[in-house]
Amino acid sequence: MQGTKTAMNEDWLAVWLGFLVFVLSLGTLVGADLLGWVVSTSIWADLAKALAPVSKAYAGLGGLGALIVTYVALLVVLSIGARLMNADVKRFALGFTAVFWLSYIAWIIGSWANIAASTPAQFKTFGISWSLRLTPEAGFIVALLVGLAVGNFMPKFAGWMQEAVRPELYIKTAIVILGGFLGVTAAQQLSFASALMFRGLAAIIEAYLIYWAVVYYVARKYFKFSREWAAPLASGISICGVSAAIATGGAIRARPIVPIMVSSLVVIFAVVELIILPFVARGIMPNEPMVAAAWMGLAVKTDGAAVASGAITESLYLTAAAANGVKYESGWILGTTTTVKIFIDIFIGVWAFILAYIWTTRINVREGDKARAGEMWERFPKFVLGYIVTFVVILLLSVGASKEFGAKIGAAMKEANTFRVIFFVLTFFTIGVMSNFRKLWAEGIGKLAAVYVVTLFGFIIWVGLVISWIFFHGVKPPLAAG
């Protein structure tokens, strides 16, 4: 029975999952709070006060009750999704149970006051004298480290949960949901949001035309890789990481091992980048939050790592600004990183079609083998469409809305955004689980890593910084009201 039906791919499943959360969240607009039971975590000194339902209407559940209900709801919906993808539903359900609880425990740990408290008022509230001042987003890093420990020191356990280790599914779902949240902030500063989108598109065109050509040239000229290896490697390093490597490999008809190896490498370096670059940005550009945000989108590969690095960057800059008496609106720094990354993702479909055309008509010509116009659609990342839909719907609902209706929209997107955070945490943990360094080294990833080191740290990161500076220098997020 299984395998006789066409399986839904992760890209489309992420769109429908994101839409499900988004549509249900809109119930608050008509007085139906359908998602208020989802668990939310606050900075805590007393563990008993760490968790609570996001809506007071469900306060009777309590924190632990909300956490259990959230787990059950996600387990049911994602298991249905696994069935639609023709995955092993039982193995997925068991694996997801481990993924969810380990991820969320990591998130709770990251919200401990001595890790997350960052302002004098929070120090006073929680009665503490010291803190790492990392904000609750430290939970992302804790989840990543736990995932790395599982992936590298508990390979049997990692293999057992493998069916549910799907970082691309989780992050794409999160990005679809994120569109609605950013739609609210964009409506509040419409002209500023439009300027950001223009700058982001311009930066991407500028960077991408440079990135891909240089990486491809270095791989071919100095490391003697064949075209089959150089093209996916160039796309993986210069565009979107995993998705770009897989799309390019398919477009040029590369052997399956090629995009798999490149994708594994992308994940490893994304881990390194997201841990280091936000702090580097804050250190060398203390007064340029939007430059740092765009830099994350241009430099950090994979959607999960890039958007998550934007979240960490936003927390670092907002905290530093607040300490100096400046309060920026949240969402704009993260939104800039996401916008830049979305534009990069859009290029995947375009570039895959271009490469398919070149390969089938110039490089690997076979009788009757032609690049199809529909291939652009096949390679186009569908979750980008989901992000655009949720963003536009909320933007249209919010522009010109009354204060009361605007508050309802904000409450709806707050509930949806709580799910976005959960999917972020799942992404961090599963990225770590995928990063089995010893196994990848044994498969001969060393030479590919050499190209990555030379081009990423010797060229791409710094070109991305320069381009981000050109387009975003002097741009600041809007100040928060009051």
CORZIHU-V379380 format. One line per field, one symbol per residue. ss: DSSP state (@ for helix, = for strand, . for the rest). burial: # if it has 24 or more other C-alpha atoms within 12 Angstrom, else .. A space follows every 10 residues. Layout:
# CORZIHU-V379380
ss->???
burial->???
This chain:
# CORZIHU-V379380
ss->.........@ @@@@@@@@@@ @@@@@@@@@@ ........== =..=..@@@. ===..@@@@@ @@@@@@@@@@ @@@@@@@@@@ @@@@....@@ @@@@@@@@@@ @@@@@@@@@@ .=@@@@...@ @@@@@@.... .......@@@ @@@@@@@@@@ @@@.@@@@@@ .@@@..@@@@ @@@@@@@@@@ @@@@@@@@.@ @@@@@@@@@@ @@@@@@@@@@ @@@@@@@@@@ @.....@@@@ @@@@@@@@.. .@@@@@@@@@ @....@@@@@ @@@@@@@@@@ @@@@@@@@@@ @@@@....@@ @@@@@@@@@. ..@@@@@@@@ @@@@@@@@@@ @@@....=.. .@@@@@@@@@ @@@@@@@@@@ @@@@@@@@@@ @@@....... ...@@@@@@. .@@@@@@@@@ @@@@@@@@.. ..@@@@@@@@ @@@@@@@@@@ @@@@@@@@@@ @@@@..@@@@ @@...@@@@@ @@@@@@@@@@ @@@@@@@@@@ @@......=. ..
burial->........## ########## ######.##. ..######## #####....# #####..... .###.##### #..##.###. #########. .######### ########## #########. .##..#.#.. #.######## ########## ##.....### ########## ########## #########. ..#..##.## ########## #########. ..#.#.#### ########## ########## ####...### ########## #####.###. ##..###### ########## ########## ########## #......### ########## ########## #########. .......... #...##.### ########## #####.##.. .....#.### ########## ########## #######..# ....#.###. ###.###.## #####.#### ###.####.. ..
